[in-house]
Amino acid sequence: MVFKVSKKIRAIQMNHTNAVDKVSTDAGSVLSVSERSIKLPTIKLPSLNGDVTQFRHFHNTFVSLVVNNEELEDIAMYYHFLSSLTGEERNVIAHLPVTRTNFKVAFDLVCNRYNNPRLVASAHLNKLLTLPAITKSCSGELLALLNEALSNVYALMALQLDVSLRGLITSQLLTERVEHSITTDSEDRLSSSSLPTFKETCAFLENKCKSLEIAKTTAPQRQGTTVNKQQNAPNTKQFGHSKQTYVATSTACVMCYQPHVLHKCSKFKQAMCSERKAVVMRNNLCHNCLKNDHRAS
């Protein structure tokens, strides 16, 4: 009698356990179906418009969505890549035919051109040093200024450069006050990815001073006198007993310091958008005609 009761109790317990497992399985099935029915919003492909400070965001997003997508063929990736290039970076691959084998070539060309820590750091420094001045007590403008400054500072820190932020800023401030042809010599000596420290910048300028002093003392005195007379001699016209003097004036280009206006400067035309904007803002030029006698309203 006791054996029959124990057997019936075990049967009841087994049936209860099977019922609980079935309910759990059904609930899990409903949950998985509910999860699969959720439709996430479509992620739009990023675009690259010539701003080197946005290249890392573009690169990481494009690689995740397109390059690592095993369902896409190379020719499809190439067309997606072309549609994402909206600035001057498209000229880098303008000569390449759109073929399956050329996608990796085109992608590497653009990456090698814009994934340059030195170029990115220089662009962020230009943005920092050309922040607009706040002329009135406005919380919105002040907050926008603070956000712009912090975003560029954090972007520089994220590059993990070997040069300190203080050294970068002081070197940039110093070289901006030096004639362009002098700083070009320093640029030629550096690699495409290295950044000079403040100590290296000072050492270069000191050596440049010595070179200029030596060149000045070894130049023929007669040649120097002739050049000075030609440069300083004013154009004069005499009418009767009175003499009127007309001094010819010329405006040097703020980019290369040659006797031409800025919009005709080849170096300015070849510079990147961020560099051209920095030159205009640093010299208080009009954004429309690039002259310094007025500002665009």
C-alpha positions as CSV (number, residue, x, y, z in Angstrom):
1,M,0.0,0.0,0.0
2,V,2.8,2.4,0.9
3,F,4.7,1.5,-2.3
4,K,1.6,2.4,-4.4
5,V,1.2,5.8,-2.7
6,S,4.9,6.6,-3.2
7,K,4.7,5.7,-6.9
8,K,1.6,7.9,-7.4
9,I,3.4,10.8,-5.7
10,R,6.4,10.5,-8.0
11,A,4.2,10.4,-11.1
12,I,2.4,13.6,-10.0
13,Q,5.8,15.3,-9.4
14,M,7.0,14.3,-12.9
15,N,3.9,15.6,-14.6
16,H,4.3,18.9,-12.7
17,T,7.9,19.2,-13.8
18,N,7.1,18.5,-17.5
19,A,4.3,21.1,-17.4
20,V,6.7,23.8,-16.0
21,D,9.3,23.0,-18.7
22,K,6.7,23.3,-21.4
23,V,5.5,26.7,-20.1
24,S,9.1,28.0,-20.0
25,T,9.8,26.7,-23.5
26,D,6.7,28.4,-24.9
27,A,7.6,31.7,-23.1
28,G,11.1,31.6,-24.6
29,S,9.7,31.0,-28.1
30,V,7.3,33.9,-27.8
31,L,10.2,36.1,-26.5
32,S,12.5,35.2,-29.4
33,V,9.8,35.8,-31.9
34,S,9.2,39.2,-30.3
35,E,12.9,40.1,-30.5
36,R,13.1,39.1,-34.1
37,S,10.1,41.3,-35.0
38,I,11.9,44.5,-33.8
39,K,13.0,46.4,-36.8
40,L,16.1,48.7,-36.2
41,P,16.4,51.9,-38.1
42,T,18.7,51.9,-41.2
43,I,22.2,53.2,-40.6
44,K,23.1,55.8,-43.2
45,L,26.6,55.5,-44.7
46,P,28.9,58.3,-43.6
47,S,30.3,60.9,-46.1
48,L,33.7,62.4,-46.4
49,N,33.7,66.0,-47.5
50,G,37.4,66.9,-47.3
51,D,37.6,67.5,-43.6
52,V,40.5,65.4,-42.3
53,T,39.2,65.6,-38.7
54,Q,36.2,63.5,-39.7
55,F,38.2,60.8,-41.5
56,R,38.5,58.3,-38.5
57,H,34.8,58.4,-38.0
58,F,34.2,57.8,-41.7
59,H,36.8,55.0,-41.9
60,N,35.6,53.1,-38.8
61,T,31.9,53.3,-39.9
62,F,32.5,52.4,-43.5
63,V,34.7,49.4,-42.6
64,S,32.0,48.1,-40.2
65,L,29.1,48.5,-42.5
66,V,30.6,47.8,-46.0
67,V,34.1,46.3,-46.0
68,N,33.3,43.7,-43.3
69,N,30.0,42.8,-45.0
70,E,30.5,39.4,-46.5
71,E,27.4,39.6,-48.6
72,L,28.7,42.5,-50.7
73,E,31.0,42.1,-53.6
74,D,34.0,44.4,-54.3
75,I,32.3,46.2,-57.1
76,A,29.3,47.0,-54.9
77,M,31.7,48.3,-52.2
78,Y,33.4,50.5,-54.8
79,Y,30.1,52.1,-55.7
80,H,29.2,52.6,-52.0
81,F,32.7,54.1,-51.5
82,L,32.3,56.6,-54.4
83,S,28.9,57.7,-53.2
84,S,30.4,58.5,-49.8
85,L,33.1,60.8,-51.2
86,T,31.6,64.3,-51.6
87,G,34.7,66.5,-51.4
88,E,38.1,67.0,-52.9
89,E,39.1,63.5,-51.8
90,R,37.3,62.1,-54.8
91,N,40.0,63.6,-57.0
92,V,42.5,61.2,-55.4
93,I,40.9,58.3,-57.2
94,A,39.4,60.1,-60.2
95,H,41.8,58.3,-62.6
96,L,41.0,54.8,-61.5
97,P,38.4,52.8,-63.5
98,V,35.5,51.5,-61.4
99,T,36.3,47.7,-61.4
100,R,36.2,45.0,-58.8
101,T,39.9,44.8,-58.5
102,N,40.4,48.5,-58.1
103,F,38.3,48.9,-54.9
104,K,41.1,48.0,-52.5
105,V,43.5,50.3,-54.5
106,A,41.1,53.2,-54.3
107,F,40.3,52.6,-50.6
108,D,44.0,52.4,-49.7
109,L,44.8,55.6,-51.7
110,V,42.2,57.7,-49.8
111,C,43.2,56.2,-46.5
112,N,46.9,56.9,-47.1
113,R,46.1,60.5,-48.0
114,Y,43.8,61.4,-45.1
115,N,44.7,58.9,-42.3
116,N,47.7,61.0,-41.4
117,P,48.1,61.8,-37.7
118,R,50.2,64.9,-38.5
119,L,47.6,66.3,-40.9
120,V,44.7,65.5,-38.6
121,A,46.5,67.1,-35.6
122,S,47.3,70.2,-37.6
123,A,43.7,70.6,-38.7
124,H,42.5,70.3,-35.1
125,L,45.1,72.9,-34.0
126,N,43.9,75.3,-36.7
127,K,40.3,74.9,-35.4
128,L,41.5,75.6,-31.9
129,L,43.5,78.7,-32.8
130,T,40.8,80.2,-35.0
131,L,37.8,79.8,-32.6
132,P,35.4,82.8,-33.1
133,A,35.4,85.5,-30.4
134,I,32.3,85.9,-28.2
135,T,31.2,89.5,-28.5
136,K,28.1,89.4,-26.3
137,S,26.8,87.6,-23.2
138,C,25.0,84.7,-24.7
139,S,24.9,81.3,-23.1
140,G,24.3,79.6,-26.4
141,E,27.3,81.1,-28.1
142,L,29.5,80.5,-25.0
143,L,28.4,76.8,-24.8
144,A,29.1,76.3,-28.6
145,L,32.6,77.8,-28.1
146,L,33.3,75.5,-25.2
147,N,32.0,72.4,-27.0
148,E,34.1,73.2,-30.1
149,A,37.2,73.7,-28.0
150,L,36.7,70.6,-26.0
151,S,36.0,68.4,-29.0
152,N,39.2,69.4,-30.7
153,V,41.2,69.0,-27.5
154,Y,39.8,65.5,-26.9
155,A,40.4,64.6,-30.5
156,L,44.0,65.6,-30.2
157,M,44.4,63.5,-27.1
158,A,42.7,60.5,-28.8
159,L,45.4,60.6,-31.5
160,Q,47.9,59.5,-28.8
161,L,50.7,61.5,-30.2
162,D,54.3,61.5,-28.9
163,V,54.2,65.3,-28.5
164,S,52.4,66.9,-25.6
165,L,49.4,69.1,-26.3
166,R,51.2,72.1,-24.8
167,G,54.1,71.5,-27.1
168,L,51.8,71.2,-30.2
169,I,50.1,74.5,-29.4
170,T,53.2,76.5,-28.7
171,S,54.9,75.1,-31.8
172,Q,51.9,76.0,-34.0
173,L,51.8,79.6,-32.5
174,L,55.5,80.1,-33.2
175,T,55.5,78.7,-36.8
176,E,52.4,80.8,-37.7
177,R,54.5,84.0,-37.1
178,V,57.3,82.9,-39.4
179,E,57.6,83.5,-43.1
180,H,56.1,80.6,-45.1
181,S,59.3,79.7,-47.0
182,I,61.2,79.2,-43.7
183,T,58.7,76.8,-42.3
184,T,58.6,74.9,-45.6
185,D,62.2,73.9,-44.9
186,S,61.2,72.4,-41.6
187,E,58.2,70.6,-43.1
188,D,60.5,69.0,-45.7
189,R,62.7,67.5,-43.0
190,L,59.9,65.8,-41.2
191,S,58.2,62.6,-42.1
192,S,54.6,62.6,-43.2
193,S,53.4,61.4,-39.8
194,S,55.8,62.9,-37.2
195,L,55.1,66.1,-35.3
196,P,57.9,68.5,-34.1
197,T,58.2,69.2,-30.4
198,F,58.5,72.8,-29.2
199,K,62.2,72.2,-28.5
200,E,62.8,70.9,-32.0
201,T,61.0,73.9,-33.5
202,C,63.1,76.3,-31.5
203,A,66.3,74.5,-32.5
204,F,65.3,74.6,-36.2
205,L,64.6,78.4,-36.0
206,E,68.0,79.0,-34.3
207,N,69.8,77.1,-37.0
208,K,67.9,79.0,-39.7
209,C,68.9,82.3,-38.0
210,K,72.6,81.3,-38.2
211,S,72.2,80.3,-41.9
212,L,70.6,83.6,-42.8
213,E,73.3,85.6,-40.9
214,I,76.1,83.6,-42.7
215,A,74.4,84.2,-46.1
216,K,74.1,87.9,-45.4
217,T,77.8,88.4,-44.5
218,T,79.1,86.4,-47.4
219,A,76.9,88.1,-50.1
220,P,78.8,90.8,-52.2
221,Q,78.3,94.3,-50.8
222,R,77.9,95.8,-54.2
223,Q,75.1,93.4,-55.2
224,G,73.3,94.2,-52.0
225,T,73.6,97.9,-52.5
226,T,72.3,97.7,-56.1
227,V,69.3,95.6,-55.0
228,N,68.5,98.1,-52.2
229,K,68.6,101.0,-54.5
230,Q,66.3,99.3,-57.0
231,Q,63.8,98.4,-54.3
232,N,63.8,101.7,-52.6
233,A,63.9,104.1,-55.6
234,P,60.5,105.8,-56.0
235,N,58.9,106.6,-59.4
236,T,59.2,110.4,-59.8
237,K,57.7,112.7,-62.4
238,Q,58.7,116.4,-62.6
239,F,56.3,119.1,-63.8
240,G,57.9,122.6,-64.2
241,H,59.7,123.5,-61.0
242,S,57.8,121.2,-58.7
243,K,58.5,117.5,-58.2
244,Q,55.9,114.9,-57.4
245,T,56.8,111.5,-56.1
246,Y,54.7,108.3,-56.7
247,V,55.7,105.3,-54.7
248,A,54.6,102.0,-56.2
249,T,53.0,99.7,-53.6
250,S,52.2,96.0,-53.8
251,T,50.4,93.6,-51.6
252,A,52.2,90.4,-50.7
253,C,50.3,87.1,-50.6
254,V,49.6,86.0,-47.0
255,M,50.1,82.4,-48.0
256,C,53.5,82.4,-49.9
257,Y,54.5,86.1,-49.5
258,Q,54.9,86.5,-53.2
259,P,53.6,89.7,-55.1
260,H,50.2,88.5,-56.0
261,V,46.7,88.4,-54.5
262,L,45.6,85.4,-52.5
263,H,43.0,84.0,-54.9
264,K,45.7,83.7,-57.6
265,C,48.1,81.8,-55.3
266,S,48.8,78.3,-56.5
267,K,49.8,77.1,-53.0
268,F,46.5,78.4,-51.6
269,K,44.5,76.7,-54.3
270,Q,46.3,73.3,-53.6
271,A,45.8,73.6,-49.8
272,M,43.0,71.7,-48.1
273,C,39.7,73.3,-47.2
274,S,40.5,73.4,-43.5
275,E,43.9,75.0,-44.2
276,R,42.4,77.6,-46.6
277,K,39.7,78.5,-44.0
278,A,42.4,78.9,-41.3
279,V,44.4,81.3,-43.5
280,V,41.3,83.4,-44.2
281,M,40.3,83.6,-40.5
282,R,43.8,84.1,-39.2
283,N,44.4,87.2,-41.5
284,N,40.8,88.6,-41.1
285,L,40.0,88.3,-44.8
286,C,36.7,88.5,-46.5
287,H,35.2,85.1,-47.1
288,N,33.9,86.1,-50.5
289,C,36.7,88.1,-52.2
290,L,39.7,87.2,-49.9
291,K,40.6,90.9,-49.3
292,N,41.4,92.5,-45.9
293,D,39.8,95.9,-46.3
294,H,36.3,94.6,-45.3
295,R,34.5,91.5,-44.0
296,A,31.7,89.6,-45.5
297,S,28.4,90.4,-43.8
